[in-house]
């Protein structure tokens, strides 16, 4: 059986990108890849300070929708989806690339993580993806793809990753269960696990430079990945070529994850 694939492969698709902070963000690499393959974009920014960096990128990518979104603020997520519903009436791709934990909790061990910090981090880093899925599912009338960004520390202990490991583990589990629940609607859900990258979010991790150096040395291909490697991996999974793949945790790390 042949697969009908438009040219370019994401022509006419509508994609929501959440998590761009600047030109080094993984979410920006994904937005560029989706756009290069033909998708129209809706891009969000977390606050006015971030807007300074994100707005020129959104303009360059010809984003049709550009809105603030702090998932911790009541009503902002709903406002984004209301705008998408009004202007597009549908949605095909959603990328969730956000995570947060208070600095004091992020840089300490799990035993010392405060109850409030744990609650906030789980809500922003994990449950916000579930909330997005609930809002976008009705808009994915012909099926679609949801992506959430994880990291190797979700499955194995990475000492400097600290409390973010359990939150990402929960996020990966949510992706699997959402893939099951949304499968009958032809909505596919994936967790993407990039190798370490120099992003603003990663800069908050203790000894992150050591992670970068170790990954480069251990990778079978002998080098680190970049944001476009992650972006094109996601873009492929959003195309009809990957129509029967769902619930995966895909490592985009040059093979680091296979090494003992």
Secondary structure as the mmCIF struct_conf table of DSSP 4:
data_model
#
loop_
_struct_conf.conf_type_id
_struct_conf.id
_struct_conf.beg_label_comp_id
_struct_conf.beg_label_asym_id
_struct_conf.beg_label_seq_id
_struct_conf.end_label_comp_id
_struct_conf.end_label_asym_id
_struct_conf.end_label_seq_id
BEND BEND1 UNK A 7 UNK A 8
TURN_TY1_P TURN_TY1_P1 UNK A 9 UNK A 12
STRN STRN1 UNK A 14 UNK A 18
BEND BEND2 UNK A 22 UNK A 22
TURN_TY1_P TURN_TY1_P2 UNK A 23 UNK A 24
HELX_RH_AL_P HELX_RH_AL_P1 UNK A 26 UNK A 36
TURN_TY1_P TURN_TY1_P3 UNK A 37 UNK A 38
STRN STRN2 UNK A 40 UNK A 45
BEND BEND3 UNK A 46 UNK A 47
HELX_RH_AL_P HELX_RH_AL_P2 UNK A 48 UNK A 60
TURN_TY1_P TURN_TY1_P4 UNK A 61 UNK A 62
BEND BEND4 UNK A 64 UNK A 64
STRN STRN3 UNK A 65 UNK A 68
TURN_TY1_P TURN_TY1_P5 UNK A 71 UNK A 72
BEND BEND5 UNK A 73 UNK A 73
TURN_TY1_P TURN_TY1_P6 UNK A 74 UNK A 75
HELX_RH_AL_P HELX_RH_AL_P3 UNK A 76 UNK A 87
TURN_TY1_P TURN_TY1_P7 UNK A 88 UNK A 88
BEND BEND6 UNK A 89 UNK A 89
STRN STRN4 UNK A 93 UNK A 96
HELX_RH_AL_P HELX_RH_AL_P4 UNK A 103 UNK A 106
TURN_TY1_P TURN_TY1_P8 UNK A 107 UNK A 107
BEND BEND7 UNK A 108 UNK A 108
HELX_RH_3T_P HELX_RH_3T_P1 UNK A 110 UNK A 112
HELX_RH_AL_P HELX_RH_AL_P5 UNK A 115 UNK A 122
HELX_RH_PI_P HELX_RH_PI_P1 UNK A 123 UNK A 127
HELX_RH_AL_P HELX_RH_AL_P6 UNK A 128 UNK A 137
TURN_TY1_P TURN_TY1_P9 UNK A 138 UNK A 139
TURN_TY1_P TURN_TY1_P10 UNK A 141 UNK A 142
STRN STRN5 UNK A 144 UNK A 150
HELX_RH_3T_P HELX_RH_3T_P2 UNK A 152 UNK A 154
TURN_TY1_P TURN_TY1_P11 UNK A 155 UNK A 155
BEND BEND8 UNK A 156 UNK A 156
HELX_RH_3T_P HELX_RH_3T_P3 UNK A 159 UNK A 161
TURN_TY1_P TURN_TY1_P12 UNK A 162 UNK A 163
HELX_RH_AL_P HELX_RH_AL_P7 UNK A 164 UNK A 182
HELX_RH_3T_P HELX_RH_3T_P4 UNK A 183 UNK A 185
TURN_TY1_P TURN_TY1_P13 UNK A 186 UNK A 186
STRN STRN6 UNK A 187 UNK A 194
HELX_LH_PP_P HELX_LH_PP_P1 UNK A 195 UNK A 196
TURN_TY1_P TURN_TY1_P14 UNK A 200 UNK A 201
HELX_RH_3T_P HELX_RH_3T_P5 UNK A 202 UNK A 204
BEND BEND9 UNK A 205 UNK A 205
TURN_TY1_P TURN_TY1_P15 UNK A 206 UNK A 207
HELX_RH_AL_P HELX_RH_AL_P8 UNK A 208 UNK A 218
TURN_TY1_P TURN_TY1_P16 UNK A 220 UNK A 221
BEND BEND10 UNK A 222 UNK A 223
HELX_RH_AL_P HELX_RH_AL_P9 UNK A 227 UNK A 238
BEND BEND11 UNK A 239 UNK A 239
HELX_RH_3T_P HELX_RH_3T_P6 UNK A 240 UNK A 242
TURN_TY1_P TURN_TY1_P17 UNK A 243 UNK A 244
BEND BEND12 UNK A 247 UNK A 247
STRN STRN7 UNK A 249 UNK A 252
BEND BEND13 UNK A 253 UNK A 253
TURN_TY1_P TURN_TY1_P18 UNK A 254 UNK A 255
HELX_RH_3T_P HELX_RH_3T_P7 UNK A 256 UNK A 258
#
